[in-house]
């Protein structure tokens, strides 16, 4: 069994790992997608072998590249960090090992561990995959967009359900409470200070704007 490791925002990662019942799988547990969903179609059609030193461009790492970084080593095998290999890598560590700038802005980043199919059809024949496979740039981008689409639209659905509940019961639920309820359900960190509340509201505004864009323009093409 081989995996890939795809860079996404921490919110998309938390949502994707959630089981829909208030629980989440550990970050190191490979996620699987059934063959009839878009994510599977993208992965099965986008797997290819890319040099480890170039995989950062697509923000998607192969199993072999990831396991080198788990041991704190760069892709040539030189030790860069002293770390425990049983601890999941964070974005800062990956940037250090891969010698990349750490430009985190409004949303921090995480990496999803995703199981890849054992076999794929390359247009002419069925080929077996291995731990060297990762995703091409266009497909990694399309998969990230698909996962973010699912997250954004679920946030919209959650908001509408809470607003409807408030209307039925003739109560007021502050928007920040709705946002935090959503985050808690998907095991995401919630705010504690006024400044963090402001940041969350700005993020939610952006997610609302993205939802409007997705509704008008979303496609799965890559």
C-alpha positions as CSV (number, residue, x, y, z in Angstrom):
1,X,0.0,0.0,0.0
2,X,1.3,3.4,-0.9
3,X,0.2,6.9,0.0
4,X,0.5,10.5,-1.1
5,X,0.7,13.6,1.1
6,X,-1.3,16.6,-0.2
7,X,-0.9,20.1,1.1
8,X,-4.3,21.7,2.1
9,X,-5.4,24.3,4.6
10,X,-5.7,23.1,8.2
11,X,-9.5,23.6,8.0
12,X,-9.9,21.5,4.9
13,X,-7.6,18.8,6.5
14,X,-9.7,18.7,9.7
15,X,-13.0,18.5,7.7
16,X,-11.7,15.8,5.4
17,X,-10.4,13.6,8.3
18,X,-13.8,13.9,10.2
19,X,-16.2,11.0,10.1
20,X,-19.3,13.2,10.2
21,X,-20.2,12.2,13.8
22,X,-17.9,14.5,15.7
23,X,-14.8,12.3,15.5
24,X,-11.7,12.3,13.3
25,X,-9.1,9.8,12.1
26,X,-5.5,10.4,13.1
27,X,-3.4,12.4,10.6
28,X,-1.2,9.4,9.8
29,X,-4.2,7.2,9.0
30,X,-4.5,7.0,5.2
31,X,-7.7,8.4,3.8
32,X,-9.5,6.4,1.1
33,X,-12.0,7.5,-1.5
34,X,-14.5,5.1,-3.2
35,X,-14.1,4.6,-6.9
36,X,-17.4,6.5,-7.8
37,X,-16.3,9.9,-6.3
38,X,-14.5,12.8,-8.0
39,X,-11.5,12.6,-5.7
40,X,-10.8,9.0,-6.8
41,X,-11.1,9.8,-10.4
42,X,-8.6,12.7,-10.1
43,X,-6.1,10.6,-8.1
44,X,-6.3,7.5,-10.4
45,X,-5.8,9.7,-13.5
46,X,-3.1,12.0,-12.1
47,X,-0.6,9.6,-10.5
48,X,2.9,9.9,-11.9
49,X,6.5,9.6,-10.9
50,X,8.1,13.0,-10.2
51,X,11.6,13.6,-8.9
52,X,11.5,14.1,-5.1
53,X,13.3,17.4,-5.3
54,X,10.5,18.7,-7.6
55,X,7.5,17.5,-5.7
56,X,7.3,20.6,-3.6
57,X,6.2,22.5,-6.7
58,X,2.9,20.5,-6.7
59,X,2.7,20.5,-2.9
60,X,2.1,16.8,-3.0
61,X,4.7,14.3,-1.8
62,X,5.2,10.6,-2.6
63,X,5.4,7.9,0.2
64,X,9.2,7.6,-0.2
65,X,9.8,11.4,-0.1
66,X,7.5,11.7,3.0
67,X,9.2,8.9,4.9
68,X,12.6,10.5,4.3
69,X,11.3,13.8,5.8
70,X,9.8,11.9,8.7
71,X,13.4,11.0,9.6
72,X,14.4,14.6,9.3
73,X,16.3,13.9,6.1
74,X,16.2,15.8,2.8
75,X,15.8,14.0,-0.5
76,X,19.5,13.2,-0.9
77,X,19.5,11.5,2.5
78,X,21.2,14.3,4.5
79,X,19.9,14.9,8.0
80,X,18.4,18.4,8.4
81,X,16.2,18.0,11.5
82,X,16.5,15.9,14.6
83,X,13.0,14.6,15.0
84,X,11.0,11.5,16.0
85,X,9.9,9.6,12.9
86,X,6.6,8.5,14.6
87,X,5.4,12.1,14.8
88,X,3.5,13.5,11.9
89,X,5.2,16.2,9.9
90,X,4.0,19.8,10.1
91,X,4.2,22.5,7.4
92,X,7.1,24.3,9.1
93,X,9.2,21.2,9.2
94,X,8.6,20.4,5.6
95,X,9.5,23.9,4.5
96,X,12.8,23.6,6.5
97,X,13.7,20.1,5.1
98,X,12.7,21.0,1.5
99,X,14.4,24.5,1.8
100,X,11.1,26.3,0.9
101,X,9.8,29.6,2.2
102,X,7.1,29.2,5.0
103,X,4.5,31.7,3.8
104,X,1.5,31.0,6.1
105,X,-1.1,33.7,5.9
106,X,-4.7,33.5,7.1
107,X,-5.0,29.7,7.1
108,X,-2.2,27.4,8.3
109,X,-1.4,24.3,6.3
110,X,-1.5,20.6,6.9
111,X,-0.9,17.5,4.8
112,X,-3.5,14.8,4.1
113,X,-2.3,11.2,4.0
114,X,-4.2,9.6,1.1
115,X,-4.1,6.0,0.0
116,X,-3.5,5.6,-3.8
117,X,-5.0,2.8,-5.9
118,X,-2.8,-0.3,-6.2
119,X,-3.4,-0.2,-10.0
120,X,-4.4,2.5,-12.4
121,X,-5.2,2.6,-16.1
122,X,-2.8,4.9,-18.0
123,X,-4.8,5.0,-21.2
124,X,-3.3,1.9,-22.8
125,X,-2.7,-0.6,-20.0
126,X,-3.1,-1.3,-16.3
127,X,0.0,-0.5,-14.3
128,X,0.8,-1.1,-10.7
129,X,1.6,1.9,-8.5
130,X,4.3,2.1,-5.9
131,X,5.7,4.4,-3.2
132,X,7.4,6.7,-5.8
133,X,4.1,8.0,-7.2
134,X,2.7,11.4,-6.5
135,X,0.3,13.7,-8.4
136,X,1.0,15.9,-11.4
137,X,0.7,19.6,-10.8
138,X,-2.7,20.2,-12.5
139,X,-4.3,17.2,-10.7
140,X,-2.9,18.1,-7.3
141,X,-4.4,21.6,-7.8
142,X,-7.8,20.1,-9.0
143,X,-7.9,17.7,-6.0
144,X,-7.2,20.5,-3.6
145,X,-10.0,22.5,-5.2
146,X,-12.4,19.6,-4.9
147,X,-11.6,19.0,-1.2
148,X,-12.0,22.7,-0.5
149,X,-15.3,22.8,-2.4
150,X,-16.6,20.1,-0.2
151,X,-15.5,21.9,3.0
152,X,-16.8,25.3,1.8
153,X,-20.2,23.9,0.9
154,X,-20.5,22.0,4.1
155,X,-19.9,25.2,6.0
156,X,-22.7,26.9,4.1
157,X,-25.1,24.0,4.8
158,X,-24.2,24.1,8.5
159,X,-24.8,27.9,8.7
160,X,-28.2,27.6,7.0
161,X,-29.3,24.8,9.3
162,X,-28.3,26.8,12.4
163,X,-30.1,29.9,11.1
164,X,-33.2,27.8,10.4
165,X,-33.1,26.4,13.9
166,X,-32.9,29.9,15.3
167,X,-35.8,31.0,13.2
168,X,-38.0,28.1,14.2
169,X,-37.3,28.6,17.9
170,X,-37.3,32.4,17.7
171,X,-33.9,32.8,19.2
172,X,-30.7,34.6,18.2
173,X,-27.5,32.6,17.6
174,X,-24.5,35.0,17.1
175,X,-22.6,34.3,13.9
176,X,-19.3,33.7,15.9
177,X,-21.2,31.0,17.8
178,X,-22.2,29.3,14.6
179,X,-18.7,29.4,13.3
180,X,-17.3,27.9,16.5
181,X,-19.9,25.2,16.6
182,X,-18.9,24.2,13.1
183,X,-15.2,24.1,14.0
184,X,-15.8,22.1,17.2
185,X,-17.9,19.5,15.3
186,X,-14.9,18.9,13.0
187,X,-12.3,19.0,15.8
188,X,-10.8,22.3,14.7
189,X,-9.3,24.8,17.1
190,X,-11.8,27.4,18.3
191,X,-11.1,31.0,19.3
192,X,-10.7,32.4,22.8
193,X,-9.9,36.0,22.4
194,X,-11.6,39.0,20.7
195,X,-8.7,39.1,18.1
196,X,-9.2,35.5,17.3
197,X,-12.9,36.1,16.9
198,X,-12.2,38.8,14.4
199,X,-9.9,36.5,12.4
200,X,-12.5,33.7,12.4
201,X,-15.2,36.1,11.1
202,X,-12.9,37.3,8.3
203,X,-12.2,33.7,7.4
204,X,-15.9,32.9,7.4
205,X,-16.5,35.9,5.2
206,X,-14.0,34.6,2.8
207,X,-15.5,31.1,2.8
208,X,-18.9,32.7,2.1
209,X,-17.4,34.5,-0.9
210,X,-15.8,31.3,-2.1
211,X,-19.1,29.5,-1.9
212,X,-20.7,32.1,-4.2
213,X,-17.9,31.7,-6.6
214,X,-18.1,27.9,-6.5
215,X,-21.8,27.9,-7.1
216,X,-21.3,30.1,-10.3
217,X,-18.1,28.7,-11.7
218,X,-17.2,25.3,-10.2
219,X,-16.0,22.6,-12.6
220,X,-13.8,19.6,-12.1
221,X,-11.6,20.2,-15.2
222,X,-7.9,20.2,-14.9
